[in-house]
Amino acid sequence: MAIKSSVTISLVSEARGGPFVFWEDLAAGCRQAAELGFDGVEVFAPGPESLAGELPGLLKKHNLTLAAAGTGGGWVKHRLALTSGDASVRERARAFVRSMIDAAGAPGAPAIIGSMQGRWDDAVDRPAALKYLADALNELGEYARRYSVPVLYEPLNRYETNLITTLAEGVDFLRTLATTNVKLLADLFHMNIEEANLAAALRAAGEHVGHIHFVDSNRRPAGLGHFDYGPIAAALRDVGYDGFLSAEALPYPTPIEAARQTITAYRQFFASSGKS
């Protein structure tokens, strides 16, 4: 199976300035993704309604796949976290993620849990936070089975969470869960901060990796930083990865140029996609 290409579209105005290639115009983003030859789009949505309306028709029109849907709007807009010390907030966070699983799962895509995982602090110590996270992932992973998709859990760098920051820690955590329907999202930018060797970390995580954020060391599009993608590509081939490389990158220098740079780098190093 071929590794597939994807580009991000953010519909969350509160996230302006964040690492997403296309912004706020779903129709234009899908059209440009298709014109450049991407296999899919990853949508960062404020809520499930944004994945219902026009998206299914746009995917069909442009022969695109929904690669994944981010749930971070639950944190950015509503300050919901799965590890909050407030039980009512934790339940609202789970409900929000369930609604995103429903919306993304209908077209066959997984939902991503990144910023909504939260962190431990003076109100919630680390063991309690990890228990809350495990309880949530157990429930949400099983909930997603109805759509035959996993939940994607993203280790973040130390500046964005203090829970799980490396793929190895992520694998160890997944092994403690009752569900087997949670995969890791490996974000190359976060890995650049936390991992000693990106290729080795990907190879060790192996089958636990379900999605990859394709970006360079400085959060600019692939090829505009210092990464050597050759070893990364070799590691992914070795473990049989056949998911998406999704460009969660800054729209540098412009969205269309960032997308064009991404698909060029994808074709150079991961060039067996059906649309490449």
C-alpha positions, 0 to 999 in steps of 0.5 A: 500500500502507498503512503498517501498525501494530505494537506491541512485546512483550518476552519477555526478563526481562534487558531489564526497564526497556527500551523495550518496550510489553508485557512477558513475557505473549505471549498477553496482549500479542497479545490487547491488540494486536488489541483496540486495532486493531494490524496486528501485533506485534514480538517481542523474544525470548530465542531462537527457541523463543519464536517457535515454541510458541504464537505462530503460534496467537496470530497466527492467533487474533487476525488479527495479523502478526509484524512483526519479531523482535528478536535483541538477546536474543543480546547481553542474555542471552549477550553475543554480538556480530557484531563481537567480537574473538573468532572463536568469539563471532562465529560463535556470534552468527551462528548465533544470528541464523540461528536467529532468521531461521529462527524469524521467517521461517517466519511471514514476518517479518524479524529485526532486528540492532541491539545484536548488531552490537557496536562497535569498541574497543581489541581490534577497530579500526573497519575490522576491526569494519566488515569483520566486520559486513559479512561477517555481513550478507552471509551473513545477508542471503542466508540470509534469502532462503529466507523471502523476507524481508530482514534489518533492520540498525539504526543506533543512536545514539552512546551505543549503538554507534560503528559506524554512527549515521545513515541516510546512513551506513547507506545507504552501508554497505549499498551496500558489501555483496555482498547486496541483502537487507539493509534499514535499520531507522529508529528515530525515537528514535536518529534524534532524537539523530543526524539534523539533520532526521528527515523529510529523512533518511527521504526520502534513505534512501528504498527502503533503509528496511524497518522503522520504530520509531515512538516519540517524542523521549523514548522515550515513546509517539508524541505524548508528546514533541516530534516533529512527525509531519506531515513524517515522514508526508509523507516516508514517503508520498513514498518509498512506504514501506509497511512497519510503524511499530512502537512500540518505546517505554517502557510509559509511563505503563502498557503499555495506555495506551502502546499506546493512545496509540501507536495514536491517534497512528498513526491521526492521522498514518498513518491508511490502515491496513486496521484503523484 
